[in-house]
Amino acid sequence: MKTLFKKARLPNMKYTVLGFVLAVLCVLSLAVPSAISAAAQGATTKSSMTQSEPSAYAVRAPASRRLPLGQGHDLQNALGFARRGNYAEASSRLFQLSLDPRFANRRMQLRFLLGVVFYQMKMYQLAAFQFIDVIRDGNNPYVGRSLQKLSLAADALGDDTLLNYAISRIKVESFPMAHRDMLYYRIGEFQLHNQQYLDAIKSLNQVPPSSPKYDKALYMIALAYAENNQPKVAAKYFQELIDDREDRPVTDTTRVAALMGKARALYQAKDWADAIEAYRQVPRDSQYWHAMLFESSWAMFRDGRFRSAMSNFQSLHSPYFEDSYIPESLLLRSIVYLYICKYTEMDKTLGLFERLYRPVYNSLNSYLNQVDNPQQYFADQIKIMITASQVGFNPEHARFRIPYLVIRKVMKEGDFHRSLSYIKMLVRERHRVLSMPFSWRRGAIGRYAMMTLDRRFQRAREKAGREIRNHMLEVRADLVDLFEQEGFIRYEMLNSKKEYLKKLVAGKELPQTQINEKQSRDYYVQNGYQYWPFRGEYWLDELGDYFYLGTSSCN
């Protein structure tokens, strides 16, 4: 069996932050009239703020930079509309002034003000581009405030690229206290992504318990310890998060994610028994229950609990999960059969693996060889997702270019999930633009807004398409590896058959018992279970309650 364990794969225990859908929208609590008034002081009069009255929005400008009377009147009119909450008119006028040659020396101030107004209109992408223009100019007093606003707009959009751009340039001490928890959280997230685990832990520990991001920061601290190969410490932090959410429903997403994280950390520490117990706490109605069945089966196998692993497989390989991409589970099941010398069942399981996943590989390989355009990958993915969401959809009757279970796997990938969320935000922003008054939409600002959003939408689709293709390439490589492992497992099956027969003929002593083999049918009945023999028919409410009562055939 030495050869087998060199080739057999352990489950993919990567800790994905986004695999658990942790995207958060952060809304700026900004009094626009006061902010705009303060920023406008540089255009009209000297600021009345003193050194003892610091403000993130105050601007002190020399008298020589005051605007002529006519220009000042135009700017004050635009700001007046903003103060009264008429953001449509304010944005239109500020946009026109930013293009007016008379205001060339005030363009960055106008861009900043326009970005603030766009933000109030929930047009976060358009706001972000105004702040980026100010930041790139560099030679103006609005860079620091634009970085702050850009980080908030990027957080609302869920755009990691913009957020990382802002965070890499911002100074924490200059960031408003009201939003500093978001900044520390995002800095820690960025550091974790770049494998700076200790720095990430330090940043995330700055998020206070009173912050709405505290639980997510706690999860990521545990994640950082796990990635830094400190699984026992990680398990303690996951448990702290579980305790912090004890008053929530048992299916609370964050709580269940912490349970899964704790179980994975214990598995990483090779504490099989405690890992199994942690996995068992994942509720049946949770979205992670199916993953729990597979991952806990590995822990049971490593702990020698072959009956428990076989019981899991009965639920895992039921028709209710036939659209799930779980090829490795079939190979693990065949290995368990190998350990208990069930060669006939082992051969059937390997045959099922070949019948299910060889066509998947062939279809996927053909698609990857024929399609290279990222936009096409995104369009095909979304088309299948929409079709599958319709009432009465039956995957058995579907004829997709891409295998449906591959589509389902890609849907769960963290990077694609984030890209799709960002695209949805762009779609919402486009709808807001289309809902603006006719004069605004047909004016210069409306045309600019639509052109900007359409360009961003196209680039976001291309990025998502590249992510889809990369994941499909990973699936193809994964299947190639698994097919190779299938060959090794078949070799071990034939070799074990031969060795078993040799020992049987020679009269050598063979193993008699294995873990939990002594637990007969009576054991379960005496412990409160009702026993019903399985007759080939699956019921949804019985999933997870199957018990394998067979014994080893190695004796």
N, C-alpha and C positions, 0 to 999 in steps of 0.2 A: 504493500500500500504506500510505500515511500514515494514511488513515482506519481501516484495519484495526487497526493497532497502537495507535491511541487507544482502540479498543473492546475489543481482545482482552485477556483477563485473564491475569495471571501466576499460577502456582500459589500456593496458600495455604501460606506457609512459616512459619506461627506455631509458636513453640516451646512446646509444652504439657508442663508438668512431669508432670502426671498422665497426659497422653497415653501416658506410658511406664510407667505403673503403678509409682510410687515410694512407695506407702503402707508405713509401718513401724510395728510394734507395739513399744512401749517398756515393759518390765516393771520395776516398782519393786523394787529390792533393799532391802527394808525389814524389819528385825527387829521384828515386831509387838509381841512382849512388852515389849521395852525401850521402844518408842515409846509404847505405851499406858501403861506404868508411869510414864514421864516426864510424859505429859500428865495423868495422874491425880493427880500430886503437888499440883496446885492444889486438889484436893478433899479431901485428907487431911492433908498436912503440908507444911512449908516445904521447897522444893527444896534439895538438898545441893550443887547446882552452884554454882561460883564464877565470877567474871569471867574467870578463866584457863582455865575449862573450858566453852567455849561449846557449845551443842547446839541443833540445829534443833527438838528435841522437848522441851526442858526448859521448865517453866512455874514461875515464882516467884509465889506468891499470898500475900497478907497473911493473918495468923492469923485475922483477923476474918471471913474468907471460908470458914473450915473448916466442913465439914458436920456437922450433929448426928450422934450415934453411930448411930442407926437408918438414916439416909440414907447415911452413909458405908459401912455394912455392905452395903447394897443395891448400891452402886456397885462396891465391892470384889469382891462376888460376880460381877457381870457381867464385870469385868476379869479375874477369875480364870479364867473360861471361855475368854476370848480368849487368855490366856497359855498355856493347855493345848491350844490349837488347836481348841477346840469353838466355831467361829465361828457356827454356827447358833444355839446357845443364847445366846452373847454378843450377837449382833446383835438377837435378840428382846428381851433384857432391856434393852439400851441404848436400843432404840426405845421401849419402855414408859417408861423413866425420862425420856426426852426430852419425853414428853407429860405427865409427872407434875407437877402444880402445885408440889409440894414442891421440885422441881429447877428452878424457873423461872429463878433466877439462874445456873444452871449449864447452861442449855440449849445454848448454843453449844459448850461443852466436850463435851457428850454428842454433839452432831451431828458434831463433828470426829472423835471416837472411833468413832462409828458409820460414818462415811465410810471410816476406815482399815480397819475390819473388813470392810465391803462390798468394798473394793479387794482385800483378801486372798482374798475369795471369788470374785474375778474378775467381780464385778457392778459394772462400771465406771460405767454410767449412774446407778445408784442411789447409788454413792459420790459421783459428781460433784454430784448435787443436794444432798447434805449439805454439801459444801464451799461450794457457791454460797450456801446459807442463811447459813453462817458469814461469808462475805465480804460479803454484802449487809447483814448486821447492823452490821458495821464497828466497833462499840464492844466489842471483845473481843480478848484476846491471841492468838487462833488464826487471825487473818486471813492473816498471812504464810505460815504452814504450810499453810493451806487452799488458798492460791493455788498453792503448789508441788504439792500433791497433785492439785489440779484440772487443772493442766497435764499431769501424768502420766496421769491418767485420760482426759483428752480426747485425748491422743496415742494411747493404747491403743484408744480408740473410733474414732479418725480423724474426730472431730467438729471441723471448722474453726471453727464458731461459738463453742463452748466454749473452744477453744484460744486464739482471738483475744481472747476476753473475759479469760482469765487473763493472757495475755502483755501486754495493754495496761495491766495494773495491777501487774505483778510487777517487783521490782528484781533485776537480774541478780546483784549482789553478795550478795544474801541467799539465792540459790538454792544447793542442795547441789552441791558440786563434781562429785559422781559423775554428775549428770544435767545439768550445765551445757552440755554439747555439744548435747544435745537442744534446750535452750532457745535457744541461738544459732542452731541450724538452723531452728527454727520461727519465730523472729523474722525471720530472713532470708527465709524463705518468705513470711511475711506482708508484708514490705516489697516483695518482688518482685511479689507480687500487686497491691500498691497503687502500682506503677510508681516506687518509690523505689529505683532501680537501684543507685546508688552506696552508699546506706545498706545495701542488701541484700548487696552485695559485702563491705562492711566487717564485717557481722555473720557472714556465712558463712565468712569467713577466720578467725574465732575457733574454728571447729571443728577440733580437732587431728587429725593423720593417724592417731593411735591409735584414734580414735572409729569405731564401726561406721557412723556417718552421714557419714564423711568423703567417700566417693565420691559420695554424693548431693549433699553440699554443693558439691563440685567441679563437678558437672554444673550446679548452679544458678548458680554463679559464672559459668561460661561462658554460660549462658542470659541472665544479667543483662547481660553485656557485649554480647551479640547484640542484646538489646532496647534497649540504650543506643546502638545504631548504631556499635558497635566490633567488626565481624565478624572482623577479623584477630586481635584479641586473644582473642575468643571461640574461634576455631579452635585457638589455641595451648592454651587450657585444655581443650578437648575432646580434643586430642591427648595432653595430660598424663594425662587420665583413661583414654584408650585404652592408654597405656603402663603405667599402674598396674594394668590388668586383663589384661595380656598373658599371664599364667599361667593365665587362666580359659579355659573352652571357647570356641570361636569363636562359638557362639550365645548366649553370656552376655548376658543382657538389658541390663545396664548398659553393657557394652562396645559392643553394637550400637547402643544409643541414642546413645552418644557418637559413633560413626561417622556416624550420621544427622545429629547436631547439627553435627559438623564440616563435612559436605557442605553442609548448609543455610547455615552461616556463610560458606563459600566462595562459594556461589551468591549470597548477599546482597552479598558483596564483588565480584561480577561476575567472579570468577575461574573461568570456566566449565571449563577443562581440569582444574584441580585438584579442582573440585567433582565432575566426572564420575569421576575416579579414586577419590575418597573414596566415592562411591556404589557403585562396583564392588566395594569391600571388604565390603559388607554380604552376609552369607552367605545362600544360597538357603533354608536351613531356618529362617531368622529370621522372626518375625511381621511384621517391617518390610519384607520383601523386595518385596511388592506395591507398597507406597508408594514404595519406592526406584525401581521401574521407571517409575512415573509422574513422579516428581520429576526423575529423571535425564534423562527424555525432554525436559523443558523446558530443562535445561542443554545437552543435545545440540543442540536446536533453536537456542538462543541462540548456540551456538558454530558453527553452520552444518554440523553433522554429521547431515545429513538421513537418510543410510542407517542410521546407528546408531539414530536415533530411530525410524525405521520398523521396525527389527529389534526394538526394545523393544515396539512396539505389537502385533507378532505374538503375543508372550507375554501382554501386558497384556490383550488383548481375546480371549483364548482362553476356551473354555467353563468352565475351572476357576475363573475369576473373574467369572462372569456375575452373581453375586449381590452384587457390590461396587458401591458408588455412586461412579462415576467418569465423570460426564457430560463434564467438562472435557477428559478425555483424547481423546474422540472429536472434539471441536472442534479440539484441537491436531493430531490426526492429519490432519484435513481441511486445516489451514493448511499442513502439510508437503507434502501433495499439491498444494496451490496453488503452492508454491514450485518444485516440480519439474514443474508443468504436467500433472499426472495428473487431468484434470478429471472423467473418468468415475468413477474411484475416489473422488474427492472428493465427487461427488454421491451415491454409494452410502453413504459414511460419514455424511454429513449426514442422509440418509434413515434410516439406522440410529439415529442420535441421536434423531430425531423419533419413530420407532417404539418405542424403548425408554423414553424419558423423558416423552413426552406423557401416556401412561396413568398413570405415576407421579405426575405433577403433578395430574392430574384426581382420582385417588383420594385423594391427600394433601389437596388443597384441599377436597374433600367432607368428609373426616373432621374437618379443622380447623373447618369451618363448623358441623358438627353437634355436636361434643363440646367442652365447656367445663370439665368437672369434672376437676381434677388427679388425683383418685383413679382416675378412669376411664382416664386416660392411662397411669398407672403399671400398673394391672391389665392393660390390653391389651398393653403392652410386655412385661411379665413372662410373660403367657400365651403370646405368640408365641415368646419366647426359650425357654421350656420345651418347646414343641412342636417347635421347630427343633433342640433338643438330643437328640431321640429318634432311635434307630437307624432308618434307612430313610427319614428325612425327605426329601421331594423338593419344593423350593420351586415347581416348575412346577405341581404339583398342589394347592398350598396356596391357600386362598381367605381371605386375611386382610383385615381392614378397612383395615389400614395396609400399604403396600408393604413387602415383606420387606427390600429393600435399604436402605430408610430406617431400619428397625429396626436393621439391622446398623451403620449409620452412627452412630445414637444410642448404641448399646452402647459405641462407642469414644471417646465424648466424656468428657473428664476429670472434669467436675463430676458427671455422672450416674454415672460409675464410682465416685467417692468416696461419693456418696449411697447407692449400692447396697451398697457395702462397710459403711457405717455401719448400714444396715438389717439386714444379715446379722449384725453384732455384736449388735444388739438382739434378733434372733431367738435367737442363742446364749445371751444373758443370760436371756431368757424361759425357755429350756429348763433353765437352771441353777435358776431359781426353781421350776419344776415338778418338778425332781428333789429338792427339799428335803424333809425329813420332813413327814408329814401335819400334825402340830401346828403347824409353822412356816408352812406354806402357808395353813392355815385360820385362823391367828391374825391379829392386827392388822397385823403386819409383812408377812405374805404378801399380804394384801389390798392393802396400800399398794404393795407391789412390783409386783403385777400391774396395778394401776390406773395407776401411773406409767409402766411400760413400754408398756402399751397406748396411752396418750396420746402418748408419744414416737413410737411406731411409726406412729400415724396421721399425725402431723405430718410425720414423715420421708417417708412415702409422698406426702403432698401436695407437699412440697418437690421430691421427685424428679419428680413428675408435672408440676410447673411447668417444670422443667428440660427434660423431654421435649418439652413443647409449644413451648418457646422454640426448641429445636433444629429442630423440624419447621417452625416459622415461618421459620427461617433457610434451611432447605432449599427451601421454597416460593419465597422471595425469590431465592435463588440460581438456581433453575430459570427464573424469569421473566427474570432477567438473561441467562442462557445462551441462552434462546430468542431474545432480542433480538440477542445476538451471532451466533447462527446466521443471522439475517437479513442482518446485515452481511457475514458470510463468503460467503453466497450471492451477494450483490451483487458482492463482490470477484471471485468466481469468474466471473460473467457478464462483468464488466468486463475481467478478464484475458484471457478467451477472445477478446473483441472486439479488445483491443489486440494480442494475439498474431497474430490473423488480419490485422490492418492491417499489422503489421511484416512478416509473411510475404509479403503481396501486394506491399508496397513494396520487398522485397528487403533490408531492413535487417539488420545483423548482430545475432545473438542470443547469449546466454551459452552457452558450449560445455561447460564442466565445473563441478563443484561439489566440495566437500570429500569425500574418500574415494570419489569416483565411479570412480577408476582402479583400485580394488581389485576385480579380477575374481574369478571362481570359482577360478582357478588360484592366486591369492594365498592363499586360505584353505587349499587343499589343501597347498601348499608349506609352510605354517606348522603342519602337524600336524592339521588338521581333516579329518574325513571328510564328504564332501558327499553329502547325500541330498535330492533335490527334495521340497518340501512338496506333498502331494497331498490336502490338506483334512482330514487326520486328525491330531489333537493327542495327544501323549503327555506325561505328567507329567514324565518325566525329560528331556524335550527343551526344557522351558520355560527361557527365558533363553539358549538356544543358536541361536536363529534369526538368519539374516543376510539382509538385503534386498539382492538383487543387481541390482535394476532400475536403469535409468539415467534421467536427466532427459529429459523429452519437450519441453523448451523449445528444442531446437536443430533 
